[in-house]
Amino acid sequence: MAREFSRTQRIADQMQRDLAQLIQFEIKDPRMGMVTISHVKVAKDLGFADVYITVFPIGEQTQEDAVKCSLEVLRNAAGFLRHELSHKILLRAMPQLRFHFDTSVERGRHLHSLIEKASRELREKNNSEED
């Protein structure tokens, strides 16, 4: 019987939890918006871990500025985060961290707005046909 989760998936889940705590409590850069880790994908050879984030802008930042600044801060702190992770997760070699903006949330919002618009137009069309 196959395992429910592979080893790399279990490592990715643990990295996601630990990175979320490290980013929240250890990274104190004012340029960074509110960062959420949407998922982590670890390579089979454990060489790299792709960390996908979403960012909520704080203050008067635009979404694009918040994403750019947050990714810059996280990429600069990747060595520190990797070092801290190595204390929490016992692996022979800790994967290199690569941070990416997760566009799936924005795509989902866009699709949802399109569906709502089409639904509203269909209701208006049906209401005008009844009259």
C-alpha positions in Angstrom: 0.0 0.0 0.0 1.4 3.4 -1.0 2.0 6.1 1.6 -0.5 8.8 1.8 2.2 11.6 1.7 5.7 11.4 0.4 8.7 12.4 2.4 9.2 15.6 0.4 5.6 16.6 1.0 6.0 16.1 4.8 9.2 18.2 4.7 7.4 20.9 2.7 4.5 21.0 5.1 6.9 21.3 8.1 8.9 24.0 6.3 5.7 25.9 5.6 4.7 25.9 9.3 8.2 26.8 10.5 8.7 29.5 7.9 5.4 31.2 8.7 6.5 31.5 12.3 10.0 32.7 11.5 8.7 35.3 9.1 6.2 36.5 11.6 8.4 36.7 14.6 12.0 37.1 13.3 11.8 39.3 10.2 11.3 42.9 11.3 11.7 44.8 8.0 9.1 47.7 7.7 9.1 47.3 3.9 7.5 43.9 4.1 3.8 43.6 3.9 1.7 41.0 5.6 3.1 37.8 4.1 1.3 34.4 4.0 3.0 31.3 2.8 0.5 29.6 0.4 2.6 26.5 -0.2 6.1 25.0 -0.3 7.3 22.7 -3.0 10.5 20.7 -2.2 12.5 19.1 -5.0 12.9 15.3 -4.7 16.7 15.6 -4.2 16.1 18.2 -1.4 18.3 20.7 -3.2 15.7 23.5 -3.5 12.5 24.5 -1.8 10.2 26.8 -3.8 8.2 28.9 -1.3 5.1 30.6 -2.7 3.8 33.6 -0.9 0.8 36.0 -1.0 1.2 39.5 0.2 -1.3 42.0 1.7 0.0 45.5 1.4 0.2 47.6 4.5 0.1 51.4 4.8 0.0 53.2 1.5 1.8 50.5 -0.5 0.3 49.3 -3.8 0.0 45.5 -4.3 2.9 45.5 -6.8 5.1 47.5 -4.5 4.3 45.2 -1.5 5.0 42.1 -3.6 8.3 43.5 -4.9 9.5 44.7 -1.5 8.4 41.6 0.4 10.1 39.3 -2.1 13.3 41.4 -1.9 13.3 41.2 1.9 12.7 37.4 1.9 15.3 36.7 -0.7 17.8 38.7 1.3 16.9 36.8 4.4 16.9 33.4 2.7 20.2 32.4 4.3 19.1 33.4 7.8 15.7 31.6 7.3 17.5 28.5 6.0 19.9 28.5 9.0 17.0 28.8 11.4 15.1 26.0 9.7 18.1 23.8 10.0 17.7 24.0 13.8 14.0 23.1 13.7 14.0 20.4 11.0 16.6 17.7 11.2 17.9 17.0 7.7 21.3 16.2 6.4 21.1 19.1 4.0 18.6 21.9 4.2 17.2 22.9 0.8 18.0 26.3 -0.7 15.0 28.6 -0.4 13.6 30.3 -3.5 10.7 32.7 -2.9 8.0 33.3 -5.5 4.7 35.3 -5.6 1.7 33.0 -5.8 -0.5 34.3 -8.6 -3.2 31.7 -8.1 -5.0 33.8 -5.5 -5.1 36.8 -7.8 -6.2 34.5 -10.7 -9.0 33.1 -8.5 -10.2 36.6 -7.5 -10.3 37.6 -11.2 -12.2 34.5 -12.2 -14.6 35.0 -9.3 -15.3 38.6 -10.5 -15.9 37.4 -14.0 -18.3 34.7 -12.8 -20.2 37.3 -10.7 -20.4 39.7 -13.6 -21.7 37.0 -16.0 -24.2 35.9 -13.4 -25.4 39.5 -12.8 -25.8 40.1 -16.5 -27.8 36.8 -16.9 -30.1 37.8 -14.0 -30.7 41.2 -15.6 -31.4 39.6 -19.0 -33.9 37.2 -17.5 -35.6 40.0 -15.5 -35.9 42.2 -18.7 -37.4 39.2 -20.7 -40.1 38.7 -18.0 -41.3 42.3 -18.4 
